[in-house]
Amino acid sequence: MATHFPTTARAVMKPAADPSRIARMFPRFIVALAAYIEAERDAESDWATDPACLEWLRDAERARSTVLCQIQSITDQTLHGHGDFALKAMAMLAGILIRASSTAEFLQAYELLGSYPGAFAAPTGSSARVQQMLQTARERLADLATLSACVDPYEAAFEAEIATAS
């Protein structure tokens, strides 16, 4: 007759921690942000001025509204899990970037990623899932910076000339 004994002591095994509400909401935010970026790219295309493509502009407005709602739902949550601060900070930064009224305001807010890297990075000991979500969000913010709705290329070039002259 066989005797059953575990290879790992029961006292050592821990149940897997459930992700926090912010960590569960963040993937929906990333998807909404990606949809907003794609809708804005469609709206910026040469075909967007064609009356047959007016729906693209409406799609961009709906996508903007959706991503801002996702951001609001994340910022309304309290911090509970490991990495929630960075996820919430990233969502708040995305909201600031989307609502920016000028290129200068957008670029000033975008510089926060480099100025305060600890606020937008996963803390030591965070799960790989949180780290991946933050990396993906960082990539989507870089995509956001390529949109002329956020950064006017002529205004950005002019500001760059002024910065190098001073």
C-alpha positions in Angstrom: 0.0 0.0 0.0 1.3 3.4 -1.0 1.8 6.2 1.6 0.9 9.7 0.5 3.2 12.6 1.5 3.5 16.0 -0.1 6.8 17.1 -1.6 6.3 20.6 -0.3 5.3 21.3 3.3 1.8 22.7 3.6 3.1 25.6 5.8 5.3 26.8 3.0 2.6 27.0 0.3 0.7 30.3 0.1 -2.4 31.0 -1.8 -2.0 33.2 -4.9 -2.9 36.8 -4.1 -5.8 38.2 -5.9 -5.0 41.3 -8.0 -6.3 44.6 -6.7 -9.2 46.4 -8.3 -6.8 48.8 -10.1 -4.8 45.9 -11.5 -8.0 44.3 -12.7 -9.2 47.6 -14.3 -5.9 48.6 -15.9 -6.1 46.2 -18.9 -9.4 47.7 -20.0 -7.8 51.1 -19.8 -4.9 50.0 -22.0 -7.4 48.6 -24.6 -9.4 51.8 -24.5 -6.3 53.9 -24.9 -5.2 51.8 -27.9 -8.6 52.1 -29.4 -8.5 55.9 -28.9 -5.0 56.1 -30.6 -6.2 54.1 -33.6 -9.4 56.2 -33.9 -7.3 59.4 -33.8 -5.0 58.0 -36.4 -8.0 57.3 -38.6 -9.3 60.8 -38.0 -6.0 62.3 -39.0 -5.8 60.5 -42.3 -6.4 62.2 -45.6 -9.7 60.4 -46.0 -11.1 62.0 -42.8 -12.1 65.1 -44.7 -14.3 63.1 -47.0 -18.0 63.4 -46.0 -18.3 59.6 -46.3 -15.7 59.2 -43.5 -17.4 61.6 -40.9 -18.1 58.5 -38.7 -14.3 58.3 -38.1 -14.5 61.6 -36.2 -17.4 60.4 -34.2 -15.5 57.2 -33.5 -12.5 59.2 -32.2 -14.8 61.2 -29.9 -16.4 58.0 -28.5 -13.0 56.5 -28.0 -11.8 59.6 -26.2 -14.8 59.5 -24.0 -14.4 55.8 -23.3 -10.7 56.1 -22.3 -11.4 59.1 -20.1 -14.1 57.1 -18.3 -11.7 54.2 -17.8 -9.1 56.6 -16.4 -11.7 58.1 -14.0 -12.7 54.7 -12.8 -9.1 53.9 -12.0 -8.4 57.2 -10.3 -11.5 56.8 -8.1 -10.1 53.6 -6.6 -8.1 53.5 -3.4 -4.6 52.0 -3.4 -4.5 48.4 -2.1 -2.2 46.2 -4.0 1.5 46.1 -4.7 2.1 48.3 -7.7 -1.2 50.2 -7.5 0.5 53.5 -7.1 2.4 53.2 -10.4 -0.7 52.0 -12.2 -2.8 54.8 -10.9 -0.1 57.4 -11.7 0.2 56.1 -15.2 -3.6 56.3 -15.7 -3.6 59.9 -14.3 -0.8 60.9 -16.6 -2.6 59.5 -19.6 -5.6 61.6 -18.6 -3.5 64.7 -18.4 -2.0 64.0 -21.8 -5.3 63.4 -23.5 -6.8 66.5 -22.0 -3.8 68.7 -22.8 -4.9 71.8 -24.6 -1.6 72.6 -26.3 1.6 71.0 -27.5 3.6 72.7 -24.7 1.3 71.4 -22.1 1.4 67.9 -23.5 5.2 67.9 -23.7 5.6 69.2 -20.2 3.4 66.5 -18.8 5.0 63.8 -21.0 8.4 64.8 -19.5 7.2 63.5 -16.1 7.8 60.0 -17.3 11.6 60.7 -17.4 11.6 63.2 -14.5 10.0 60.8 -12.0 10.7 57.3 -13.2 10.0 55.7 -9.8 6.4 57.0 -9.9 5.7 55.2 -13.2 7.6 52.0 -12.6 6.7 48.8 -10.9 8.1 48.6 -7.4 10.5 45.8 -6.5 8.6 42.7 -5.8 5.7 43.5 -8.2 4.3 40.8 -10.3 5.3 40.3 -13.9 1.8 41.2 -14.9 2.0 44.7 -13.3 5.4 45.3 -14.9 4.0 44.2 -18.3 1.0 46.5 -17.9 3.2 49.5 -17.1 5.5 48.7 -20.0 2.5 48.5 -22.4 1.0 51.7 -21.0 4.4 53.4 -21.5 4.4 52.3 -25.2 0.8 53.5 -25.7 1.8 56.9 -24.2 4.7 57.1 -26.7 2.1 56.3 -29.5 -0.1 59.1 -28.1 2.9 61.5 -28.5 2.9 60.7 -32.3 -0.6 62.0 -32.8 -1.0 65.5 -34.3 -4.1 65.9 -32.1 -1.8 65.9 -29.1 1.5 67.2 -30.5 1.4 69.7 -33.3 4.5 68.9 -35.3 5.1 72.5 -36.4 4.7 73.8 -32.9 6.9 71.1 -31.4 9.7 71.9 -34.0 9.4 75.6 -33.1 9.7 74.9 -29.4 12.7 72.7 -30.0 14.4 75.5 -31.9 13.8 77.9 -29.0 15.1 75.4 -26.5 18.3 74.9 -28.5 18.8 78.6 -29.0 18.7 79.4 -25.3 
